[in-house]
Amino acid sequence: MTRGARHTALTRLRETEAELSRADDRRDAVGGYDQAVYFFHEAHVRWHLGDQLGSIASLRRSNQARDPMERQGACASPEPPGALSGM
């Protein structure tokens, strides 16, 4: 992907987020689109554009926007620290 195409894609992503944010006044959603899901899709786009660090940051925002029990890797009864160290 050329530098210009990558810049254009990221610009369109920012424009889309801004327009969706103006579509409604909900703070938990972007234009009626669940914020956690939006960040997850943003991570997917950034990964395919070669922006690995941006993709990871978007995944972190996606997990933070989720209810703690719905987060990826969440566990209802976590193992005590060091329980998996023998693996």
C-alpha positions as CSV (number, residue, x, y, z in Angstrom):
1,M,0.0,0.0,0.0
2,T,1.4,3.4,-0.9
3,R,2.0,6.1,1.7
4,G,-0.7,8.2,0.1
5,A,-3.3,5.4,0.1
6,R,-2.5,4.7,3.8
7,H,-2.9,8.4,4.7
8,T,-6.2,8.6,2.8
9,A,-7.5,5.5,4.6
10,L,-6.6,6.8,8.0
11,T,-8.1,10.2,7.2
12,R,-11.4,8.5,6.1
13,L,-11.4,6.5,9.3
14,R,-11.1,9.7,11.4
15,E,-13.8,11.5,9.3
16,T,-16.1,8.5,9.7
17,E,-15.6,8.5,13.5
18,A,-16.3,12.3,13.7
19,E,-19.5,12.0,11.6
20,L,-20.8,9.1,13.5
21,S,-20.1,10.9,16.8
22,R,-22.2,13.8,15.6
23,A,-25.1,11.5,14.6
24,D,-26.2,11.1,18.2
25,D,-25.3,12.3,21.7
26,R,-24.6,8.9,23.3
27,R,-21.2,8.6,24.9
28,D,-21.2,4.8,24.9
29,A,-21.7,4.6,21.2
30,V,-20.4,6.1,18.0
31,G,-23.4,7.0,15.9
32,G,-25.4,4.2,17.5
33,Y,-22.5,1.8,16.9
34,D,-21.2,0.2,20.1
35,Q,-17.9,1.9,20.9
36,A,-16.1,-1.4,21.8
37,V,-17.1,-2.9,18.4
38,Y,-16.0,0.3,16.6
39,F,-12.5,0.2,18.2
40,F,-12.3,-3.5,17.3
41,H,-13.0,-2.8,13.7
42,E,-10.6,0.1,13.8
43,A,-7.9,-2.3,15.0
44,H,-8.7,-4.6,12.1
45,V,-8.3,-1.7,9.6
46,R,-5.1,-0.5,11.1
47,W,-3.6,-4.0,11.1
48,H,-4.3,-4.3,7.4
49,L,-2.7,-0.9,6.8
50,G,0.5,-2.1,8.5
51,D,-0.1,0.0,11.6
52,Q,0.6,-2.7,14.2
53,L,1.1,-0.3,17.2
54,G,-2.1,1.5,16.3
55,S,-4.0,-1.8,16.0
56,I,-2.8,-2.8,19.4
57,A,-3.9,0.5,20.9
58,S,-7.3,0.2,19.3
59,L,-7.7,-3.3,20.7
60,R,-6.9,-2.0,24.1
61,R,-9.5,0.8,23.7
62,S,-12.0,-1.9,22.6
63,N,-11.4,-4.0,25.7
64,Q,-11.6,-0.9,28.0
65,A,-14.9,0.1,26.5
66,R,-16.4,-3.4,27.3
67,D,-18.0,-4.5,30.5
68,P,-15.2,-6.1,32.6
69,M,-16.9,-9.6,32.4
70,E,-17.1,-9.3,28.5
71,R,-13.5,-8.4,28.0
72,Q,-11.4,-10.8,26.0
73,G,-9.3,-12.8,28.3
74,A,-11.5,-12.1,31.3
75,C,-12.2,-14.9,33.6
76,A,-14.9,-15.2,36.3
77,S,-12.5,-16.9,38.7
78,P,-8.9,-15.9,37.7
79,E,-6.0,-18.1,38.7
80,P,-3.8,-16.8,41.5
81,P,-0.6,-15.0,40.4
82,G,2.1,-17.4,39.2
83,A,-0.3,-20.3,38.8
84,L,0.6,-20.7,35.1
85,S,4.3,-20.0,35.6
86,G,5.1,-23.7,35.2
87,M,4.0,-23.8,31.6
